[in-house]
Each structure stands twice: as structure tokens, then as C-alpha cells.
Amino acid sequence: MAGVGTSTVSTIVQEVSESIVNNLWDHSVAKHFPEDEAQFKEKMLDMEEHWQFPCCWAAVDGCHIPIKCPAGGLEACKEYHNFKNFYSIVLMGLVDAKYRFIWASCGFPGNSHDSIILQSTDLWEKLQEGQVIPPYAKTVDGVDVFPIILGDSAFPFKPWLMKPYTDAVLTPKQRYFNYRLSRARMTTEGAYGRLKGRWRVLQRKCESIPENVRSATLACIVLHNICIDRGDTVSTKLDMTNDPATGERRDRDKIRALLHMNLSPPVRNTNRQAETTRSCLATKFWREKEGHGVC
């Protein structure tokens, strides 16, 4: 269309994507990652106000970015072929209550498990060593609950990383806790729905090599956050969590399938301190439901 060769356009797009990430990531993404107690409290207040889940400052989830099968023969085919039956790299993101990405990692092969991806990042190491979350706790039914991240059953179970109950038979209180956690985790679906709605290149198969797709994806995250910070709203036609025919929110399973969001096998729970935290929150939610008729 512009009289420029395909290879030249590809080079320009890659250079611009890398420049966006290198120069704007700190100002549009990293700046929203809380660094002190006051900022953590602000994130938690936002999450409790918007999603009615106390002590939570972010939610974590992953999704697949479709790509063509990369070079590497059968080994690459197996490594990048995901459970949804296409080739992809995985985008893993931490999202706050306002659909902003406050941290992201992109580039792992599509066959990677969510738990392995998260535990392979620098963020996980810092969280494990206590370098991220401040020693601030809110007392709930006599239990000190520190700032927590919400995840699904595929993630490890930690005092700072809450996940749903996965027992074969759940009590009504456990089911209600899962509902409350699932509702709060909808912020990740909203973020991915707006991200992929604005930049449809992330939704269809990209012909570039994985390294270039990674750069373009991270650049789109930067632009996504800039749009939110500047008050640029997304029309219902672009927001992929909504049905364009009716304007209403799609069923959750349809949203996750449409956005190629991860569905990994659950990880076994082994952390007693985390179980104590989850139990006290489940009791709090159940008492609220019985006392106020919340459904």
C-alpha cells in the first residue's frame, strides 16, 4: 500500500515495538506496580471496592498469543503446540482492579504450564524471598492476612497467592469462596478482552518469529495501559468480553476460549499457612452472605 517492501515493513514494526517497550514500559506499566505499603493499600482498596475481595492487590492469569509453527522441526512443534491445538507463546500478566497490567512476562512456548512459567520469572523469586510484599497485614477472624494475589487452580498455593478450592466435593462455604475469588479474577479477563479487542493482531495467527511476536505483544500492553491512563474507553464492539450482537457480557467459558486463556491442570495444595488464610476468608465471605443475603 505504501510502496515499501514486506521485509522493510517487518523491520520497521519490530524496531518501533522494541522502542515502545524500552522507552515507555517503566512509565506505563512498571510505575503501577506497588513499591511501598501505601501503594499496596491503594491497590487493595481498589480491588475491594470494585470486586469485593479484601486484601487482594492483583490477579494473575495467562493467555496464548497465536503464532505460526517456528523453526526447529518436531521438537519446536511439540514445544509450541498448546492444548487448544494451535501454536503459540504464552503471555502471563498481573492485573490490578482497573484492568491495568502492572507486570507481564511473554515468550514461553505454548505447551508450558502456568505454574512453571510463573516460577521461572524474577518476580516469583522476589516474592518467595519477601522482597515485594511489605509486612502489612489485615486481621480477619484473628488471622493476619497479608497482601495477596488471586490465581486459578493451576498456580502454586501460597499465603500471598490465593487459589480456589479443588476438592472433589465442596461445602457450600467453599463453593461460595470460589465464586467470590472467581468474580474478583474477572479483572484479568477484562484486561485481556480489552487488550486483544484493541489490537486484533494478538488474536490471529502471527507469521513473525516468536521473538518479534513477544516484542509486539509487550508493546501492545504498554499502549493498553496508556489508553487507560488517558481515559480512552473501549467500545462494546471492541471489548471481546462482550457479545457485539447483544452488547451483554459473554459467558465466562466462552470468554476464556475466545481469548485463548490458559486452562492448565490444577496444582496440589500443600501450604498450611495459605490454607489458614483461605479458610478465614471463606468464613468471612460466608458470614457476609448469611448476614446480608449476598448471592
C-alpha positions as CSV (number, residue, x, y, z in Angstrom):
1,M,0.0,0.0,0.0
2,A,2.9,2.4,0.7
3,G,5.3,1.1,-1.9
4,V,7.6,-0.4,0.8
5,G,8.9,-4.0,0.8
6,T,7.5,-6.5,3.2
7,S,10.8,-7.2,4.8
8,T,11.3,-3.4,5.3
9,V,7.8,-3.1,6.9
10,S,8.6,-6.0,9.2
11,T,11.9,-4.4,10.3
12,I,10.2,-1.1,11.0
13,V,7.4,-2.7,13.0
14,Q,10.0,-4.6,15.1
15,E,12.1,-1.5,15.7
16,V,9.1,0.5,16.8
17,S,7.8,-2.2,19.1
18,E,11.1,-2.5,20.8
19,S,11.4,1.2,21.1
20,I,7.9,1.4,22.7
21,V,8.9,-1.3,25.3
22,N,12.3,0.0,26.0
23,N,11.3,3.7,26.5
24,L,7.7,3.5,27.8
25,W,7.5,0.3,29.9
26,D,8.6,1.9,33.1
27,H,6.3,4.9,32.6
28,S,3.2,3.0,31.7
29,V,3.5,-0.5,33.3
30,A,6.2,-0.7,36.0
31,K,5.0,2.5,37.6
32,H,1.7,0.9,38.5
33,F,3.5,-2.0,40.4
34,P,3.2,-1.1,44.1
35,E,6.5,-0.5,45.9
36,D,5.6,0.5,49.4
37,E,2.8,0.0,52.0
38,A,0.8,3.0,50.9
39,Q,0.7,1.8,47.3
40,F,-0.3,-1.7,48.3
41,K,-3.1,-0.3,50.4
42,E,-4.3,1.7,47.5
43,K,-4.3,-1.4,45.2
44,M,-6.2,-3.4,47.8
45,L,-8.8,-0.7,48.4
46,D,-9.4,-0.6,44.6
47,M,-9.9,-4.4,44.5
48,E,-12.2,-4.4,47.5
49,E,-14.2,-1.5,46.1
50,H,-14.6,-2.8,42.5
51,W,-14.5,-6.6,43.1
52,Q,-15.4,-7.1,46.8
53,F,-12.3,-9.1,47.7
54,P,-10.3,-7.9,50.7
55,C,-6.5,-7.9,51.0
56,C,-6.0,-8.5,47.3
57,W,-3.8,-6.2,45.2
58,A,-3.6,-8.0,41.9
59,A,-4.8,-11.1,39.9
60,V,-2.6,-13.3,37.7
61,D,-3.5,-15.2,34.6
62,G,-2.1,-16.2,31.3
63,C,-3.3,-16.4,27.7
64,H,-2.0,-17.7,24.4
65,I,-0.7,-15.5,21.5
66,P,-1.1,-17.5,18.3
67,I,1.9,-17.9,16.0
68,K,2.9,-20.0,13.1
69,C,5.0,-23.1,13.9
70,P,8.5,-21.8,14.5
71,A,11.6,-23.4,13.0
72,G,13.1,-26.3,14.9
73,G,11.4,-29.4,13.5
74,L,9.4,-31.8,15.6
75,E,10.9,-30.5,18.9
76,A,9.5,-27.0,18.2
77,C,6.2,-28.4,17.0
78,K,5.8,-30.2,20.4
79,E,7.1,-27.3,22.5
80,Y,4.9,-24.6,20.9
81,H,1.8,-26.7,20.3
82,N,-0.7,-25.9,23.1
83,F,-3.7,-27.8,24.5
84,K,-6.1,-25.7,22.3
85,N,-4.5,-27.3,19.2
86,F,-2.5,-24.4,17.8
87,Y,1.0,-22.9,18.1
88,S,1.5,-20.1,20.5
89,I,3.6,-18.3,23.0
90,V,2.2,-17.5,26.5
91,L,1.6,-14.1,27.9
92,M,1.5,-14.0,31.7
93,G,0.2,-10.9,33.4
94,L,-0.5,-9.3,36.8
95,V,-3.6,-7.1,36.5
96,D,-5.0,-4.6,39.0
97,A,-8.6,-3.7,39.7
98,K,-8.7,-1.2,36.9
99,Y,-7.7,-3.6,34.1
100,R,-4.1,-2.3,34.0
101,F,-1.2,-4.6,33.6
102,I,1.3,-3.9,36.4
103,W,3.7,-6.7,35.4
104,A,3.9,-9.1,32.4
105,S,6.1,-11.8,31.0
106,C,5.8,-13.1,27.4
107,G,7.6,-15.6,25.3
108,F,7.3,-19.0,26.9
109,P,6.3,-21.8,24.5
110,G,2.6,-22.6,24.3
111,N,3.0,-26.0,25.9
112,S,4.3,-24.6,29.1
113,H,2.3,-24.9,32.3
114,D,1.2,-21.7,34.1
115,S,2.9,-22.8,37.3
116,I,6.2,-23.4,35.6
117,I,6.0,-20.0,33.7
118,L,5.4,-18.0,36.9
119,Q,8.0,-19.8,38.9
120,S,10.6,-19.1,36.2
121,T,10.3,-15.4,36.5
122,D,12.3,-12.9,38.6
123,L,9.1,-11.7,40.1
124,W,8.5,-15.2,41.6
125,E,11.9,-15.3,43.2
126,K,11.4,-11.8,44.7
127,L,8.0,-12.8,46.1
128,Q,9.4,-16.0,47.6
129,E,12.2,-14.1,49.3
130,G,9.8,-11.5,50.7
131,Q,11.3,-8.6,48.6
132,V,7.9,-7.4,47.1
133,I,5.1,-7.6,49.7
134,P,5.5,-5.3,52.7
135,P,5.0,-6.7,56.3
136,Y,1.5,-5.2,56.4
137,A,-1.5,-7.4,57.4
138,K,-5.2,-7.1,58.0
139,T,-6.6,-9.2,60.8
140,V,-9.6,-11.3,59.7
141,D,-11.2,-13.5,62.3
142,G,-7.9,-13.5,64.3
143,V,-5.8,-14.4,61.3
144,D,-3.2,-11.9,59.9
145,V,-3.9,-11.8,56.1
146,F,-1.1,-10.2,54.2
147,P,-1.5,-8.7,50.7
148,I,-2.5,-11.5,48.3
149,I,-2.6,-12.2,44.5
150,L,-5.5,-14.2,43.1
151,G,-4.9,-17.1,40.7
152,D,-6.7,-20.1,39.4
153,S,-6.0,-23.8,40.4
154,A,-3.1,-24.1,38.1
155,F,-0.9,-21.9,40.3
156,P,1.1,-22.9,43.4
157,F,-0.7,-22.3,46.7
158,K,1.0,-19.7,48.9
159,P,-0.1,-17.3,51.7
160,W,0.4,-14.5,49.2
161,L,-1.2,-16.4,46.2
162,M,-4.8,-17.5,46.8
163,K,-6.5,-20.1,44.6
164,P,-9.9,-21.8,44.7
165,Y,-10.8,-25.0,46.5
166,T,-10.3,-28.0,44.3
167,D,-11.7,-30.8,46.4
168,A,-13.9,-33.4,44.7
169,V,-16.8,-32.4,46.9
170,L,-17.1,-28.8,48.1
171,T,-19.1,-27.5,51.0
172,P,-21.5,-24.5,50.4
173,K,-18.9,-22.2,52.1
174,Q,-16.1,-23.4,49.9
175,R,-18.2,-23.0,46.7
176,Y,-19.1,-19.5,47.7
177,F,-15.4,-18.7,48.3
178,N,-14.6,-20.0,44.9
179,Y,-17.4,-17.8,43.4
180,R,-16.0,-14.7,45.2
181,L,-12.5,-15.4,44.1
182,S,-13.6,-16.2,40.5
183,R,-15.6,-12.9,40.4
184,A,-12.5,-10.9,41.5
185,R,-10.3,-12.7,39.0
186,M,-12.6,-11.4,36.2
187,T,-10.3,-8.3,36.1
188,T,-7.8,-10.4,34.2
189,E,-10.4,-11.4,31.6
190,G,-11.4,-7.8,31.3
191,A,-7.8,-6.7,30.7
192,Y,-7.2,-9.4,28.1
193,G,-10.5,-8.7,26.4
194,R,-9.7,-5.0,26.0
195,L,-6.1,-5.7,25.1
196,K,-7.0,-8.2,22.3
197,G,-10.0,-6.1,21.3
198,R,-7.9,-3.0,20.6
199,W,-5.1,-4.9,18.9
200,R,-6.5,-7.8,17.0
201,V,-3.1,-8.8,15.8
202,L,-2.8,-10.6,19.2
203,Q,-5.9,-12.7,18.4
204,R,-5.0,-14.1,15.0
205,K,-2.0,-16.2,14.0
206,C,1.1,-14.0,13.5
207,E,3.6,-15.0,10.8
208,S,6.5,-13.4,12.6
209,I,9.1,-15.3,14.7
210,P,8.4,-15.8,18.4
211,E,10.9,-13.1,19.4
212,N,9.1,-10.5,17.3
213,V,5.7,-11.5,18.5
214,R,6.9,-11.1,22.0
215,S,8.1,-7.5,21.4
216,A,4.8,-6.6,19.6
217,T,2.7,-8.1,22.5
218,L,4.6,-6.2,25.2
219,A,4.3,-3.0,23.1
220,C,0.5,-3.5,22.9
221,I,0.5,-3.9,26.7
222,V,2.2,-0.5,27.0
223,L,-0.3,1.1,24.7
224,H,-3.2,-0.6,26.5
225,N,-2.1,1.0,29.8
226,I,-1.6,4.4,28.2
227,C,-5.1,4.2,26.9
228,I,-6.4,3.5,30.4
229,D,-4.3,6.2,32.0
230,R,-5.6,8.8,29.4
231,G,-9.2,7.8,29.8
232,D,-9.6,6.2,26.4
233,T,-12.7,3.9,26.7
234,V,-13.2,0.8,24.7
235,S,-16.5,0.5,22.8
236,T,-18.6,-2.6,23.4
237,K,-17.9,-3.7,19.8
238,L,-14.1,-3.9,20.5
239,D,-14.3,-5.3,24.0
240,M,-14.1,-9.1,23.4
241,T,-15.7,-9.9,26.7
242,N,-19.0,-8.5,25.3
243,D,-21.2,-10.1,22.7
244,P,-21.4,-7.5,19.8
245,A,-24.9,-8.7,18.8
246,T,-26.4,-8.1,22.2
247,G,-23.9,-5.8,24.0
248,E,-24.1,-8.1,27.0
249,R,-21.2,-9.9,28.7
250,R,-20.4,-13.3,27.2
251,D,-20.5,-16.5,29.3
252,R,-17.2,-16.8,31.1
253,D,-16.2,-20.1,29.5
254,K,-16.8,-18.5,26.1
255,I,-14.7,-15.5,27.0
256,R,-11.7,-17.7,28.1
257,A,-12.0,-19.8,25.0
258,L,-12.2,-16.8,22.7
259,L,-9.2,-15.1,24.3
260,H,-7.2,-18.3,24.3
261,M,-6.7,-18.0,28.1
262,N,-4.9,-20.8,29.8
263,L,-6.5,-23.9,31.2
264,S,-3.8,-25.9,32.9
265,P,-4.1,-28.9,35.3
266,P,-4.5,-27.9,39.0
267,V,-1.5,-27.9,41.3
268,R,-1.8,-29.8,44.5
269,N,-2.3,-27.7,47.7
270,T,0.5,-28.2,50.3
271,N,0.8,-24.9,52.2
272,R,-0.8,-24.9,55.7
273,Q,-0.4,-21.1,56.2
274,A,-2.1,-20.5,52.9
275,E,-4.9,-22.8,53.9
276,T,-5.4,-20.9,57.1
277,T,-5.6,-17.7,55.2
278,R,-8.1,-19.1,52.7
279,S,-10.2,-20.7,55.4
280,C,-10.6,-17.4,57.3
281,L,-11.5,-15.5,54.1
282,A,-14.0,-18.3,53.2
283,T,-15.6,-17.9,56.7
284,K,-15.8,-14.1,56.3
285,F,-17.5,-14.4,52.9
286,W,-20.0,-17.0,54.1
287,R,-20.9,-14.9,57.2
288,E,-21.4,-11.9,54.9
289,K,-23.7,-14.0,52.6
290,E,-25.8,-15.3,55.5
291,G,-26.0,-11.9,57.2
292,H,-26.7,-9.7,54.2
293,G,-28.2,-12.1,51.7
294,V,-25.4,-11.6,49.2
295,C,-25.7,-14.1,46.3
